Amino acid sequence: MIDPDGFGLGATQAGRGSGMGIYDREYVRDGRGGGGFGGGGGPARRLSGWSFNTWLIAINVAVFVLQALVLRSYQSSWTGLTGDWLFQWGHFSTRLGFGALEVWRLVTFQFLHGGIVHLAFNMIGLYFFGGLVEQYLGKKRYAAFYLMCGLCGGLLYLLLNLVGYVGVPLPGALDVHPRTPLIGASAGVFGVIVACAFIAPNTVVQLLFPPIPLKMKTFAYGYVALAAANLIFNWSGNQGGDAAHLGGAIAGFFFIRRPHLLREFFDVFGNSSKPKARPGPRAGQRKRKTPDEAEVDRVLDKVQREGLHSLTSAEKKILQRATDDRRG
């Protein structure tokens, strides 16, 4: 089984690179930001305030628990593999995703994992790095970005498997059976890490093994180079996983520099380019905000919708003034 594994990283150190300093600001820590785990209020309000990154982690963990504790495994005559029904209908393979045109598998394989260690490493990566990318892109574009990275990881695996199957002597070609399953969130996580290298290249990452500090750009691109070497020389015995890693990294490198391409990703459900009407005040909320407060809220709403990169220099100054005022 192809099992795209995680990575041996530690935690990001406090103190980031040369960005706006948005993570030091109070209005990001109040629950509006992209990487937190919700704010105060009742359970429903806390859930509605979760970032997409938090939902990603929760869904991946929930799927793993469901598979481990509830669902029973069986051998499918269609896939020829043993596993529960989520695995049978969710994993990606060249035979099913391409040969049988079951294209949904390019998304569903991203939420399946082969073991607790595989899950843990990927979720640790999302926990430490996903919030930064979501804060930069905004919730909707981050969702599109993450899913596109995973999808491109599956497509590169498919391409290299087809090349290897027909016998083309290309470095990195996958000489594995077309039914070999691909699972894991690693492609999306690789895209997130590469995006962090663009957003905050000088942020320091403290590795656990070996215990050394590295700049984000050094860590990210070094890790991608290791995945490429593993793919070509098969040092790890997990060429399929490394193909997905590399595909996710390439997509992350491309889309973080062109976030406008992610705008229409979810337009199958509606036109995302139309501005949404702002809700009117509820009963008991008649207190009017000062123009300065209203302007800060407008800019924060824009950050949540479109990400930090969308702000003009004037809007960045508004946030800086708000921060300075709150700090006295």
N, C-alpha and C positions, 0 to 999 in steps of 0.2 A: 504494500500500500504506500502510495506517495503521501508523505506526512510533512508538509512544509513547517519546519520547526521554528522556534522562536529564537531569542538571542540573549546573550549573557550580559545585559546592561544593568546598571544600578539606578540611581536617581539623578535627576538634573539638580545641579547646585543652585542655590539662590543667587540672584544676580545675573541679569541677562545681558545680551550684546548691546548694539548701538541703536535699538529701536526706540519707540515713543515712551517706553517705561509704563505701558498700559497696565501691566500686572502689579505694579506698585500702587495703583490708584484705588481709592475706596469704592468708587462706583462700579468697578469690575468685581470686587469681592462681595458685592451685595446680592449676588445671585443672577445678574444679567450676563455674566461672562460665559465663555464657551466650554470651560472644562470643569466646572464645579459639580457638586452632587446635590444641588437644590438648596432652597433657603428655608425660611420659617413658614409658619402656617400649618394648616391641616394636611393630612396625607395626600388628598387630591391636589391641593395647591402645590405641594412639594414635588409631586410627580410631574405636573404640568410645567414646572420650572426647570426640569432636568435638561441638560444640554444633550445634543444628539450624540456626543461622545459617550456620555453616561448611559444613554439608552443602548448604544452599541455594546458596551461592556455587559450591561444587564441582560440583553437578549442572548448574547453568546453564552453567558453562564447558565441562563435558564434552559437553553437548548441542550447544553451538555448534561445538566442535572436531569432533565426529562429523559434523555437517552440512557443515562446511567441507572436511574432509579425506577423508571416507569415502563419504558418500552422494551419489548422482547425482541431478540435477534432471530432471524431466520435466513435461510439460503434462498435467494431469488433465482428462478429459472431464467428470468429476463436479463439480469445483470451478471449472474453467475457468481455473486459475492454473498458473503454472510454479513448481516447487519440488521439493525432495526429499520422500520419503514422510513424514518427521517433520513437515515443514511442512504437507503436504497433509492429514494426519490430526490435526494438533495445533492449527492456527490457529483462531481464533474468527471467525465472521461471522454476521450476522443470518439469512442464507439457510440455513446449516448448523446453527448452534447453536439457532435457534428454529424455522425452517421444517422442518428435517429431524429435530428433537429430538435432536441429537447433543450432549447436555448436558455430556459429559466435556470438551468444548472450553473450557468456562469455567475449567477448571483447567490444561489442557495449554498453552493459549496463553501462560501466565505464564512458561514455561520456554523460549520461542523468542525470538530476537532477529534484527533485520534487518541487523546489521553489528557490527564490532568496537567502534566508538565507542558505539553503543547499548548493547551489553553492558557495556562498561567503566564507563560512568556509573552504570548501575543497580547493578553489583556494588560500586562504590566507596560508593554510598549504603548498601547493606546492610552493608558492612564497618565503616563508621564509626558507624552508628546502630542496626543490628539487635541487637547484643549487649546494649545497654542495655535494649531492650524485652524481650528474652528473659530477662534477669536479673530483670526486674520481674514477668513473667508466669509464668516457668517454661517448660521446653522444650515440653511438650505444648500448653499454651495459646498459646504463641507460634506454634507451627506452625499451630494453628487460626486464630489472629488473622491471620497473614500470608496464608494461603489465602483467608480470608473477604474480606480487603481486595481481593485480586486478583479474586475472584469478583464482588464488588460493582462493581468497575470495569468488568468485562465486562457486567454487567446494566445499568448506566447507559448504556454505549455502545449496547446493544441497545434500550433504551427510547427514547433520543433518535433512534436511526436509524429506529425504527418511526414515531415522531412526524413526523420529517422526510419519510418515505416517503409517508405519507398526506396530507401537505401542511398540517399544523397549523402556524400561524404562531407558534411558540414560540421565544423566544431560546435559542440553543444547539442547536436541532434540527439533526440531521445529514442533509443532503441528499446522501447518498452511496449508491452501489449496494449492495443487500443482500449481494452477494458480496464486498464489500470486506473484506479480512482485518485482524484485530486481533491483534498479537503484542506481547510484552514484559512485563517484571517491574515496570514503572513504577507500576502501580496499587498493588501490594503495598508498594513502596518509599515511595510517598506516604503510605500508611497508617502505616508505621513512623515516618516523620518527624513526622507529626501526633501520634503516640503519645509521641514524645520530648518534644514541646512540653508535654505533660501531666505526664510523669514528672519532667523536669528543665528547667523553663521558663527558668531563668536560666543554663544552661550556655552558654558562649560558642562560637560557630561562626565559624571564620576562612574567609571566602570567598577563592577564587582570582581570580575575575573578577566584580566589582571586588574588590581586595584589602582588604576591610574586615571587622571583627569585628561579629557580630550575636548578640543573645541567641537561644537556640533558639526561643522562642515567636515572636519577630519574624520569624526566618528561615522557620519552618514556615508560619505563617499568611500571610505575605507571598507565599510561593511558591504556596500554594493560591489566593490571590487572583489571582495572575498566570495560573494555569491556567484559572480561571473566566473571566477577561477574554479569554484566547485562545480559549476555547470560544465565547463570545458574539460576539466581533468577528472571529474567525478571523485574527488577526494572524500566527500562525505557519504557517498552512496545514496544521495538523495537528489539526483539530477532534476527530477520532475518538480520537486519543491523549489529548487534553486531557479529553475526556469520561471516559475510563478513569482518568486521574489524579484527577479530581474525585470519582469514585465511590469510589476507594480511600481518598481523604482523608476522605470522609464516614464510611465504615465504620470507619476508624481512630479518628476522633473519638468515635464511638458505642461501640465495643467496648472501648477502653482504659478507659473509665469504667464499664463493666459486664462485667468479665472473667468473672464467674460464668456468663454466657451461653455462654462458650466451653468449659465443663467437659465437656459431653456431645457435643462435636463429633465425636469419634472413637468413640463408643459403638456404631457399626455393627460395630466389630471387637471389642467387649467392653465391660463396664461399668467406666467409668473412676472411678466414685464408690466402688468397693470398694477398701479398703486392700490393698496387696500384702504378702504375707508376706515378712518379712525373711529372707535366707539365713543359714544357720547358719555357724559358723566352719569354715574349711578346715583340713586337716591342716597342722600346723606354724604355725598362727595361734592358739595357745592363750593368748597374753598377753591378760589382761583389762584393759579400759580403766577409768580412774577414772570415778566418776559425772559429774564435770564434763566430761570428754572425750566421754563417751557422750551427754550432753545437747547439747553443741555439734554433734556429728555428727547427732543427731536434727533439730536446727533447720536445719542445712545441707541435709539431705535434703528437708526441707519446702520450703526455698527453691527447690531444683532441681525439685521436683514442682509446686509451686503458685505460686512467685514471691514476691518481697519483700512485696507488698501483703498476703499472707496472714498475716504474722507479727503476733503480739500484742506489746504493749509489753514484756512480760516476756521474750519471746524475742529482741526487739531488744537488750535489756539484756544477755542472755547472750552475744550476738555481740560487743557492745561490750566486755564484760569479757574475752572471749577475745582480741580485738585488743589491748587494753591489756596483757594478760599477755605476749603474744608480743613486743610492742615494749619490754618491760621498764619 
